[in-house]
Amino acid sequence: MHNKCTQRQRLLLYLYRFIWRGLKPGLFILSFLIQPLQGQAFEYKGINDPCKIDLSEEEQPLSPEGLLKFMEQAEKAGSPEVHCYDSLYRSLFFSSDSLQCEYHKARLRMVLYSGKTEVIEGILDEYKSLADNTNAVQIKGGYWLSRGNAYFANGEKSLAESAYRKAIVFFDQVEDQRRLYLVYSNLSMVYLYSKKYEAAYQYLLLSQQLAGKTEKLISEQEKAVVLNNIGLTYLRRDMYQVADSIFAEVRKKASAIEDGAYPMVLSLINQIEVAGYLEDWGRGEELLEVLDPYMGEFNYLLPAYTEAAFKIYLGKRQYDRAKYVLDSLRRYEINKGASLSYDFYSMKIEYYLALNQPDQALTAINLAEGLAREDAQSRVALSESRVKALLLKGEAVLASVEMRELERRHKAFQQLSKKLRVEEMAAIYELETFKNQRDRAERIAKVAEERASLLERNRLYLGTALLFAVVALIILGLLLHSHQRRVTEARAKAEAARKHSEQLDRQLKVQRQNALQTGIGAAQLKNNAMEVIARYESNLPLLKRKLSILIHDYTEKNDFVELFLLSYPDFFRALADMAPDLTKTQLRYAILIALGASTVEIASTQGVSEKAVNMARYRLKSKLELDNDHGLDLYLRQLLLQ
C-alpha cells in the first residue's frame, strides 16, 4: 500500500514515536496555555526528522501545511519518504478533526490520478469514518465532494453525480459559496463527459455566478478554467467559431496571471481540436508547437493532447508523428496499470484506415468492441469503421450485412440520445428548481434583512422621537417654571403696587384733610377778624381791605404747597414738564383737585367764588392741553398716583 522507508529511517521513526508518546500529554496541555494547535505552527524541536530531510537552514516550527507540502513534493518525486511524512502527520495532527479533513483532501489531491486504487480507497474510507463521527457539516460535505472526485476520475459518472449532489446539500446548509462553486464546476464536467452539454453549460453559468459573488475566494486560474469549460460545451455542440473565440479569451486571461499554465494548456488542446474539426491543419500544427513545452508538467492531460494532436497529424498525413503520439498514449496507459482505452483503439482504427490497412483496422475494431459495449455512439462509429474496412478489402457482402447492423445500432443510438436528452432536461429542470429555491430563499432573506433594517431604523427614529419628546418636556417644564416665576413676580408686584396704592390713598386723604383744615382755618380767621373789626371800627371799608390783605399775607406765608412739593416731587416735575408756566395759585388748585376736593370745598377754602374756581379749572385744563372728553380731576389724580 505504501512505499517503505529504509531500515535506518524506520528505526528513527520508532525512536521518535517512543519519545513523542512520553512528551505528548505535557505538550498537549502546554499547547492550550500558549496557543491552539489548529492552524498554528507546532514546535518540533529536539526530535530527529524520520525522513532525514533538511526542512530549513535553521531549526523552525513544523506546521500542518508545511508537512503536507513536503508530502506532496515527495509524492510527485515518487519518493518512499511519503510514508514517513504520512506517519509524522498522523502522530502530530490527527487529534484535530479539521486537520484530519485537510490531510484527507490533500492526500486525495496527490494520488487521485496516480492509478493507486488501493491508496485512494483507503484514504476515502478513513475520510468517511471521520465524516460519520462528526457533526461538522463542512467535513461531511467535504467527504462527498472528494468521493465524487474519485468516482469521476475513475469514469463512474453516475456515481460522481450522486456524490456531488449530496455534497451540495451539506454546503448549501452552511452557505459555503466556495465549496458550492467547486461542486457545481465538477458537476458540470460530469455532464460534459456524459454528453449532456446543455446541462453542463447551465451548471457552468451557475459556477460563474458564484465566482462573481465570492470574488476573493475564487482564483483567476479557476475562473479561466470555468470559462474554458463553457467554450468546451460550445465545441461539443459543433459551434466551433464561438468555442474558438472563448478559448482565445481563456489564453489571454491565462497569460496575464501567475498560475495560468493549466488553463493555458486546456485552451490550447481545445483550440487544436477546433482546428482539427475545421480541417485547418496548419493552424493546428502551430498550436501544437506552442503546447509541446507545457506537456512535461501536465502529463496527466496526455489522453486529451493525443486525441487533438493525432487528428492534426493524420490530416497533414504525417503518419509517423501520428504513430508517435499513439505510442505515447499506449505507454501512458500501460504505466497506469490499466488496459488500453477505447479512445486509443479508436485512433488506431483511424490510423490503419488512413494507411489503407483494413486487416489491422478490423483487428483493432474487434478489440474496441468489448470496450464500447455500453456506448451506443461508439458502437455506431465502430460499425461505420467496419463498413469502411470491409469495402477496402472488397468484401461487399459482409459490408452490406454490417450496413444493416449499422442501421440497427443507429436506431439504438437515437433512442439513447432521446433518453439522454430526457435526463439532461431533468437535470436542467432540477437545476432551475434549485436556482428558483435559492433565489426565493435569497429574496426572503433580503426581505427579512430589509425588514430588520427598517425595524432598526424605526427603532432609531423612535429613540430620536423619544429623545426629542423628553427634551421638549424638559423645555416645557422650564417654560412653565419660568412662567410660574413670572406670574409669582407679577403677583408680588401687583400686591406691592396695591399696597403702595393703598398707602398713597391714605397719604392723599391725610394730605387733603391737612390742606382743607389749613384752608378752612385761614378762612375762619379772616371771617372772625372781619366780624370783630366790623363790630368795633367806624371806617369799615378801609379796615376790611387792610384786614383782608393781612389775612391773605398770613395764608400765603402758611401755604401747604411747599409742604406738598416736598412729599410729591414727581407730581410737580410732571406738571412742570407739561406746563412749565403754571403759577403758584394754579399749582394750589391742581393739588386740591388731585386730592379730590370739590368746587365748593376749593371755593370755601380759598375764599373765592365757585365761578372763579371753574375759571381756574378751565385755564388749568388748557395749559395742560387736555381735550374736553378727558376729565381734569381723573387726570391729575392718576398723575399724583404714578
ZABAPA-588378 format. One record per atom (N, C-alpha, C): x, z, y. Coordinates in steps of 0.2 Angstrom, whole numbers, plus 5000, padded with zeros to 4 digits. Layout:
XZY;...
***
This chain:
500450004994;500050005000;500450005006;500950045007;501450055012;502150035010;502450005015;503249995014;503550065013;504050065009;504350135008;504950145012;505150205014;505750225018;506350225013;506850235016;507450245012;507450315009;507850335005;507850395002;508150445007;508550425011;508850475016;508250485022;507950435023;507350445028;506850485025;506650485018;506150525015;506350595015;507050605014;507250675014;507150705021;507350665026;507250695033;506550705035;506150665032;505350675034;505150735030;505350745024;505150815021;505350875025;506050865027;506350925031;505850935038;505750875041;505350885047;504650915046;504350895040;503650925038;503750995037;504251015034;504351095032;504451125039;504851105044;504951135050;504251135054;503951075054;503351075058;502851115056;502751125049;502251175047;502351245049;502951265050;503151335052;503051335060;503151285063;503051285071;502351275073;501951235069;501351215071;500851265074;500751325071;500251375074;500551395081;501151405082;501451435088;501351375093;501551315092;501551265096;500751245098;500351255093;499651235095;499351285100;499551355099;499251395104;499651385111;500251365111;500651355117;500351295120;500151245117;499851185120;499251205124;498851255122;498251275126;498451315132;499051345132;499251385138;499651335143;499951285140;500251245145;499851185147;499651145142;499251085144;498851065138;498351025138;497951005132;498350955129;498250945122;498650905118;498450835119;497750815120;497550755120;497750715127;498050655126;498150615132;498750645136;499150695133;499750715136;500350705132;500950705135;501550705131;501650765126;501850755120;501950805115;502750825115;502950885116;503650905116;503850895108;504350855108;504650835101;505350845101;505550905102;506250925103;506550965097;507150955095;507450995090;507350965083;506950915083;506750885076;507050815075;507350795070;507650735070;507050685069;507150625072;506650565071;506750545064;506250545059;506250525052;506450455052;506350405057;506450335056;507150325059;507450375062;508150365065;508150305070;507650305074;507550255080;507750295086;508150265090;508350295097;507750285102;507350335103;506750325107;506950315114;507550345117;507750335123;508450355124;508850345130;509450365130;509450445131;508950475134;508950545135;508350565130;508350635129;507850665125;507150665129;506650635126;506050635130;505450655126;504850685129;504250705125;503950635122;503750645116;503450595112;502650595113;502350545115;501650535116;501350495111;500650505110;500250465105;500350395107;500250375113;500350305115;501050275113;501550315115;502250295113;502350285106;502050325102;502150325095;501850265092;501250245094;500850185092;501250125094;501550125100;501950065102;502450055097;502850105095;503450095091;503150075084;502550095082;502250075076;502150005076;501849985081;501649915082;502249865082;502849885085;503449845085;503749845078;503649895074;503949895068;503449855063;502849855064;502349815061;502549735062;502649715068;502749645070;503449625066;503949675066;504549655063;504549665056;504049685053;504049695046;504449745043;504549795047;505049855046;504749905041;505049935036;504749985032;504650045036;504950055042;504850115046;504150125048;503750075047;503050085049;502750145046;502850155039;502650215036;502850275039;503450275041;503750335044;503350355050;503250305055;502950325061;502150345059;501950305054;501250325052;501150405050;501650425046;501650495044;501750545050;502150525054;502350565060;501750565065;501350515066;500750515070;500250565067;500150555060;499650595057;499850675057;500450685057;500650755057;500550785064;500650745069;500650775076;499950765079;499650715078;499050705082;498350695079;498350705072;497750695069;497250755070;497450805073;496950865074;496450845080;496550795083;496050775088;495650715086;494950715086;494550655084;494750595088;494750605094;494850545099;495550515097;496050555096;496750525094;496750495087;496350515083;496250485076;495950415077;495350415082;495050355083;495550305086;495950325091;496450275094;496950255089;497150295084;497550275079;497250215074;496650235072;496250185068;496250115071;496050115078;495950055081;496550015082;497150055084;497750025084;498049995078;497950035072;498250005066;497849945064;497149945065;496749885063;497049825067;497149835073;497349785078;498049755075;498449795072;499149775070;499049735063;498549755059;498549725052;498049675051;497549665056;496949635055;497049565052;497549525055;497649455052;498249455048;498449505045;499049505041;498949485034;498249495032;498149475025;498149535020;498349595023;498449655019;497749695018;497349665013;496649685012;496649755011;497049785006;497049855004;497149895010;497649885014;497849925020;497249925025;496949865026;496349865031;495749905028;495649895022;495049935019;495250015019;495850025018;496050105018;495950125025;496150095030;496050115037;495350125039;494950075037;494250075038;493850125035;494050145029;493750205025;493850265029;494550275031;494650335035;494250335041;494250285045;493850275051;493150295050;492850265044;492150285043;492050355042;492450385038;492450465037;492450495043;492850475048;492850505055;492250495058;491950435058;491350425062;490750465059;490750475052;490150505049;490250585050;490850605052;490850685053;490950705060;490750655064;490750675071;490150655075;489950695080;489350675084;489550635090;490150615091;490350575096;490050495095;489650475100;489350415099;489850355100;490350375104;490850325106;491250305099;491450355095;491850345089;491350315084;490750325084;490350295079;490250215081;490150205087;490150135089;490850095088;491350135090;492050105089;492150085081;491850125077;491950115070;491650045068;490950035070;490649975068;490949915072;491149925078;491549865081;492149845077;492549895075;493149875071;492949855064;492349875061;492149845055;491949775056;491549765061;491349695062;491949645063;492449675067;493049635067;493449615061;493349665056;493649655049;493249605046;492649605046;492149565042;492249495045;492349485052;492449425055;493049385053;493649435053;494249405051;494249375044;493849405040;493849395033;493349335031;492949305037;492549255036;491849275034;491649345034;491049365032;490549375038;490349315041;490049315047;489349355047;488949345042;488349385042;488449455043;488949485039;489049555039;489349575046;489749535049;490049545055;489549545060;489049505060;488449505065;488049575064;487949595058;487549655057;487949715060;488649715058;489049775061;489049775068;489149715072;489149715079;488549735082;487949725079;487349745081;487249825081;487549845076;487549925075;487949955081;488549925082;488949945087;488549945094;488149885095;487849885102;487349945103;487049965097;486550025098;486950085101;487550095098;487850155100;488150155107;488450095108;488750085115;488250085120;487650055119;487050055124;486850125125;486850165120;486650235122;487050275127;487650265127;488150295132;488350245138;487950185138;488050135143;488850125144;489150115139;489850095139;489950015140;489949995146;489949925148;490549895145;491149925145;491749895142;491649875135;491449925131;491349905124;490849855123;490249865126;489749815126;490049745127;490449735132;490749675133;491149645127;491549695124;491949665118;491449645113;490949685112;490449675106;490149605107;489849595113;489549535115;490049475114;490649485116;491149425116;491249415109;491349465105;491449455097;490849425094;490249445096;489649415093;489549345094;489749325100;489749255102;490149215098;490749245096;491149205091;490949195084;490549245082;490149245076;489749185076;489349185081;488849125082;489149055082;489749055086;490148995087;490348965080;490649015076;490848995069;490348985064;489749005066;489148995062;488748935064;489048895069;488748835072;488048845075;487948905078;487448925082;487648925089;487748865092;488148855098;487748885104;487048875104;486648895109;486648975110;486549005104;486649075104;487249105106;487849065104;488549085106;488549085114;488249025116;488349015124;487949075128;487349095125;486949145129;487349215128;487649225123;488049295122;488649285127;488949235127;489549225132;489349235139;488749205141;488549215148;488449295149;488149325144;488049395145;488649435145;489149415142;489849445142;490149435149;490049375152;490249355159;489849405164;489249415163;488849465167;489149535167;489249555161;489549625160;490249625163;490649575163;491349575166;491249575173;490749545176;490649555183;490449625185;490049655181;489849725183;490449775182;490949765177;491449805176;492149775177;492149755184;492749715186;493449745184;493449815185;494049855184;494249865177;493749855173;493849875165;494049805161;493849745164;493949685161;494549655164;495049635160;495649605162;495549525164;495949505168;495949425169;496049385163;496449415158;496549375152;495949375148;495549425148;494949425144;494349385147;494349385154;493949335157;494049265156;494749245155;494949175154;494749165147;494749205142;494649195135;493849175135;493449225138;492749205138;492549145141;492849125146;492749055149;492949005144;493549015141;493748965136;493248955130;492949005128;492449005123;491748975125;491648985132;491048945134;491148865134;491748855136;491948775135;491948755128;492048805123;492048785116;491348765114;490848805117;490148795115;489948725117;490248705123;490048635125;490448585121;491048595119;491348555114;491048545108;490748595105;490448595098;489748555099;489448555105;488848515106;489048445109;489648425108;489848355109;489848335117;489848385121;489848375128;490548385130;490948325129;491648335129;491948335137;491648305141;491848305148;491848375151;491248405150;491048465153;491548515150;491648515143;492148555140;492848555142;493048485143;493748475145;493848505152;493348495157;493448525164;493448605163;493148635159;493148705158;493848725155;494048695150;494748705148;495248705153;495248645157;495748645163;495648705167;495048725169;495048785173;495348845170;495248855163;495548905160;496348905160;496548845159;497348835160;497548855167;497148835172;497348855179;497348935180;496848965177;496749035178;497349075174;497449045168;497949075164;498649075167;498849015170;499449005173;499549055179;499049085182;499049125188;499149205186;499049215179;499049285178;499649305173;499849365173;500449385169;500449375162;499849395159;499749395152;499249335150;499449275153;498949225152;499149175146;499649195142;499949145137;499349135132;498949185130;498449175124;497949135127;497549145132;497049095134;497349025136;498049025138;498348955139;498348915132;498548955127;498648925120;497948895118;497448945119;496748925116;496548865120;496548855127;496348805130;496748735129;497348745128;497748685126;497548655119;497448705114;497148675107;496548645108;496048675112;495448645113;495448575117;495848575122;495948505125;496248455121;496748475116;496948425111;496448405107;495948445105;495348425101;494948385105;494848395111;494448345115;494748275115;495348275116;495748215116;495648175110;495648215104;495548185098;494848155097;494348185099;493648165099;493548095103;493948095109;493848045114;494347985112;494747995106;495247955104;495747935110;495947985114;496447975119;497048005116;497447965112;497947995108;498548005112;498647965117;499247985122;499148045125;498648065128;498548125132;498548185127;498348175121;498348225115;499048245114;499548185113;500248195112;500548235117;500348225124;500648255129;500548335129;499848345128;499648415127;500048455122;500148415116;500548445110;501248465113;501548425117;502248445119;502148505123;501648515127;501548575131;501448635127;501048625122;500848685117;501348705113;501848665110;502348675105;502748745106;502948755113;503348815114;503048875113;502348875113;501948935113;501848955105;501848915101;501648925094;502048975090;502648985092;503049035088;502749105089;502549115095;502249185097;501549195094;501149135094;500449135091;500349105085;500749125080;500749085074;500149095070;499749145071;499049155068;498549105070;498749065076;498249015078;498448945075;498848945070;499148885067;498548845063;498048875060;497548835057;497148785063;497048815068;496648785074;497148725077;497848745077;498348705080;498348645075;498448655069;498548605064;497948555064;497348575064;496748535064;496748485071;496948515077;496948475083;497548425082;498148455080;498748405080;498648355075;498348365069;498348325064;497948265066;497348275070;496948215072;497348175077;497748205081;498148165086;498648115082;499048145078;499548115074;499248055070;498648075067;498348025062;498047965066;497847985072;497547925077;498147885079;498747915080;499347875083;499647845077;499447855071;499747835064;500447855064;500547915066;501147955065;501047995059;501147965053;500947995047;501448045045;502048035046;502548095045;502448155048;502248155055;502048215058;501448245056;500948195054;500348225051;500448265045;500848235041;501048275034;501448335036;501848335041;502248395043;501748455045;501348445049;500848495051;500448515045;500248475041;499848495035;500248535030;500948515029;501348565025;501448635028;501448635035;501548695039;500948735037;500348705038;499748745036;499748775029;499948725024;499948745017;500448805016;501048805019;501448865019;501148925022;500848925028;500548975031;500049015027;499548965023;499048995019;499349025013;499848995010;500149025004;500449095006;500849095011;501149165013;500649215015;500049195016;499549255017;499249275011;499449245005;499249264999;498549234997;498249195001;497649165000;497649094997;497149074994;497049004991;497048954997;497148894996;497148845001;496448835003;496348825010;495648825013;495348755012;494748755014;494348695014;494648645019;494748675025;495048635031;495648605029;496048635025;496748605023;496548535018;496048545014;495948495009;495548435013;495148455018;494848405022;495248365026;495848395029;496348355032;496748315027;496848345021;497248305016;496848245014;496148245013;495748195012;495848135017;495748155023;495848105029;496548075028;497048115027;497748085027;497748035021;497548045015;497547995010;497147935011;496547945014;496147885015;496447845021;496847875026;497147835031;497747795028;498047825022;498647795019;498347745014;497747735013;497447695008;497647715001;497547785000;497747814993;497147844990;496647804988;495947834985;496047884980;496547874975;496547914969;496747984972;497247994976;497448054979;496848084983;496548044986;495948064990;495448094986;495248064980;494748084976;494948154973;495548164971;495848224968;495748284973;495848264980;495848314985;495048334986;494648284985;493948294986;493648334981;493848324975;493648374969;493848444970;494448454973;494748524974;494348554980;494148514984;493748534990;493048554989;492748524983;492048534982;491848604980;492348634977;492148704975;492148754981;492648734986;492648774992;492048764997;491748704996;491148685001;490548694997;490448734992;489848744988;489248764992;489348814997;488848835001;488748805008;489148755010;489248725016;488948655016;488248645018;487948585017;488248535021;488548545027;488848495031;489448475028;489848515025;490448505022;490348455016;489848475012;489648435006;489448365008;489148355014;488948285016;489548255018;490048285021;490648255023;491048235017;491048275012;491448255005;491148195002;490448195002;490148134999;490348075003;490348075010;490548015014;491247995012;491648045011;492348035009;492448005002;492048024998;492048004991;491847924991;491247914995;491047844995;491647794998;491947825003;492547785006;493047765001;493247824997;493747814992;493547774986;492947774984;492747734978;492647664981;492447644987;492447574989;493147554990;493647594992;494347574992;494647554985;494347594980;494547574973;494247514970;493647494974;493247434971;492747454966;492547524966;492047544961;491447544965;491047494966;490447484970;489947524966;489847524959;489347554956;489347634957;489947654956;490047734957;489847744965;490047704969;489947714976;489247714978;488847674974;488147674975;487747734973;488047764967;487747824964;487947884969;488547874972;488747934977;488347924983;488147864985;487647854991;487047894990;486747884984;486147924983;486248004983;486848024981;487048094981;487048114989;487448064992;487548074999;486848085003;486348045001;485648045004;485348115003;485448134996;485148204994;485448254998;486148254999;486448305002;486348305010;486248245012;486048245020;485348275021;484848265016;484248295017;484348375017;484748395012;484848465012;485148495018;485648455021;485948475027;485448475033;484948435033;484448435038;484048495038;483848515031;483448575030;483848635033;484448635031;484948695033;484948695040;485048635043;485048635051;484448665054;483848645051;483248675054;483248745053;483448775047;483548845046;483948875051;484548845052;485048875056;484748875063;484348825065;484048825072;483548875073;483148885067;482648945067;483049015068;483549025064;483949085065;484249085072;484549035075;484849035081;484249045086;483749025086;483149035091;482949115090;482949135084;482849205083;483349255086;483949235086;484549265089;484449265096;484249205099;484149195106;483549245109;483049235105;482449275106;482649355106;483049375101;483249445101;483649465107;484049415109;484549425115;484049435121;483649385122;483149385128;482749445128;482549465122;482149535122;482549595124;483149595121;483649645123;483849645131;483949585133;484049575140;483449595145;482849585142;482249605146;482249675146;482349705140;482349785139;482849815144;483449785144;483949815148;483749805156;483549745157;483349735164;482749775166;482249785162;481749835163;482049905164;482449925159;482749995160;483149995167;483549945168;483849945175;483449955181;482849915180;482349915186;482049985186;481950015180;481650085180;482150135183;482750125181;483250165183;483350155191;483350095193;483450085200;482850115204;482250105202;481650135205;481750215205;481950245199;482050315199;482550335204;483150295204;483650315209;483350305216;482950255218;482750245225;482250305226;481850325221;481350375222;481750445223;482250455219;482650515221;483050505227;483250445229;483550445236;483050455241;482350425240;481850435245;481650515246;481650545240;481450615240;482050655243;482650635242;483250675245;483150655253;483050595255;482950585262;482350615265;481750625261;481250655264;481350735264;481750755259;481950825260;482350845266;482850795267;483250795273;482750795280;482350745280;481850745285;481450805286;481250835280;480850895281;481250955283;481850955281;482351005283;482451005291;482550935293;482650925300;482050945304;481450925301;480750945305;480751025305;480851055300;480851125300;481251155305;481851135305;482351155310;482151145317;481851085318;481551075325;480951125326;480551135321;480051175322;480251245323;480751275320;481051335321;481351345328;481651285330;481951285337;481451285342;480851245341;480351245345;479951315346;479851345340;479551415340;480051465344;480651455344;481151495347;481051485355;481051415356;480951395364;480351425366;479751415362;479151435364;479151505365;479451545361;479451615362;479851635368;480351595369;480751615375;480351595382;479951545381;479551525387;478951575388;478651595382;478151645383;478451715385;479051725383;479351795386;479451785393;479751725395;479851715402;479251715406;478751685403;478051685407;477851755408;477851795402;477651855402;478051905408;478651885408;479051925413;478851905420;478751835421;478551815427;477851845429;477451845424;476751875425;476851945427;477251985423;477352055425;477652065432;478152025433;478452025440;477952015445;477451955444;476951935449;476451995450;476252025444;475852085444;476152145448;476752155447;477152205451;477152195458;477252125460;477252105467;476652115470;476152095466;475452095469;475252165470;475452215465;475252285466;475652315472;476252295473;476652315478;476352285485;476152225485;475852195491;475152235492;474752245487;474152285488;474252355491;474752385488;474952455491;475152445498;475552395499;475852385506;475252375511;474752325508;474252315512;473752375514;473652415509;473352475510;473652525515;474352525514;474752565519;474652535526;474652475526;474652445533;473952455536;473452445531;472752465534;472652535536;472952585533;472952645535;473352655542;473952625542;474352625548;473952595554;473652535553;473252505558;472652545560;472352585556;471752625558;472052685562;472652705560;472852765564;473052735571;473452675571;473652645577;473052635582;472552605579;471952585583;471652655586;471552705581;471252765584;471752795590;472352785589;472852815594;472752775600;472752705599;472652665605;471952675609;471452685605;470752695608;470752765611;471052815608;471052885610;471452885617;472052845617;472452845623;472052805629;471652755627;471252715632;470652755635;470352785630;469752825631;469952885636;470552915634;470752975638;470852955645;471252905646;471352875653;470752865657;470252835654;469552815657;469252875659;469252925654;468852985656;469253025662;469953015662;470253045668;470053015674;470052955674;469852915680;469152935682;468652935677;467952955679;467953025682;468253065679;468253135681;468553145688;469053105689;469453115696;468953085701;468653025699;468252995704;467653035706;467353065701;466753115702;466953175707;467553205705;467753255709;467853235717;468153185717;468353155724;467753135728;467253105724;466653085727;466253145729;466353195726;465953255727;466253295733;466853295734;467153335740;467453295745;467553235745;467953195750;467353155754;467553155761;467053115765;467153045766;467753025766;467952955766;467952925759;467452915756;467452895749;467752825747;467652775751;467952705748;468652715748;468952735753;469652745753;469952785748;469652845747;469852895742;469752865735;469252825734;469152795727;469652745726;469852705731;470352655730;471052685728;471152735732;471852775730;471852805724;471252835722;471252865715;471252815710;470952765711;470952705706;471652685705;472052675711;472752655710;473152705706;473052765708;473352825705;473252825697;472652815695;472452815688;472752755684;472752695688;473052635685;473752645684;474152675689;474852685688;474952735682;474452785681;474552835675;474552795669;474052755668;473952725662;474452675661;474752645666;475252595665;475952635662;476052695665;476652725663;476552755656;475952765653;475752795647;475452745642;475652675643;475352625639;475652625632;475252605627;475452605620;475752545618;475852495622;476152435620;476852445617;477252475621;477952495619;477952525612;477552575612;477552605605;477352565599;476852515600;476652475595;477152415594;477552405599;478152355598;478652375594;478752445594;479252475590;479052475583;478452485582;478152495575;478052425572;477852375576;477752305573;478152255577;478752245576;479152195580;479052125577;478852115571;478752045568;478152015572;477652065573;476952035576;477152015583;477552045587;477652025594;478151965594;478651965589;479051905588;478651845587;478151845582;477751785580;477351765586;477051815590;476651795596;477151765601;477751785602;478251755607;478451685605;478451675598;478651605596;478051555597;477451585597;476851535598;476651535605;476751585609;476551585616;477051625620;477651605622;478151645625;477951675632;477451645635;477251665642;476651715642;476551745637;475951795636;476151855641;475651885645;475851935649;475752005645;475952055649;475852125645;475152135644;474752125649;474052135648;473752095642;473952035642;473651995636;473952015630;474552045630;474852075624;474352135622;474152175627;473752235625;473152215622;472752155625;472152135622;472252105615;472852075614;473052045607;473052105602;473352165604;473452215600;472852245598;472352255603;471752285602;471352245598;471352175599;470952135594;471252135587;471852135586;472152135580;471952205576;471952255580;471752315577;471052325575;470652275577;469952275576;469452305581;469752315587;469252335592;468752285594;468152315596;467652265598;467652255605;467252205608;467252185615;467052245619;466552285617;466352345621;466852395621;467252405615;467752455615;468352435619;468452375619;469052355624;468852365631;468252345633;468052345640;468052415642;467852465638;467752535640;468452565641;468852545636;469552575636;469952555641;469852485643;470252455648;469952465655;469352485656;469052495662;468852425665;468652385661;468452315664;467752295661;467552245663;466852225661;466952185654;466352175651;466352135644;466552065646;466352045652;466451975654;467151955654;467552005658;468252005658;468552005652;468352045647;468652045640;468551975637;467951945638;467851875635;468251825638;468351825644;468851785648;469551795645;469751855645;470451865642;470451835635;469951845631;469951825624;470051745624;469651715628;469751635629;470451615631;470751645636;471351625638;471951635632;471851695629;472251715624;472251655618;471651635617;471551585611;471851515614;471751505620;472051435622;472851435622;473151495624;473851495624;474151495617;473751525612;473951525605;473751455602;473451415606;473251345603;472851345597;472351385597;471851395591;471251355593;470951315588;470351275589;469751325589;469251295590;468651335591;468351365584;468551335579;468251355572;468651415570;469251415572;469751475570;469651535574;469351585571;469251655574;469851685577;469851705583;470451745586;470551805582;470051845581;470151915578;470451905571;470251855567;470451845560;471251825560;471351785565;472051755565;472551815567;472351855572;472851905575;472851955569;472351975566;472352025560;472851995555;472751935553;473251905547;473951905550;474051895556;474751895559;475051965559;474652015560;474852085560;475052105553;474552085548;474752105541;475352065538;475452015540;476051975537;476652005540;
***
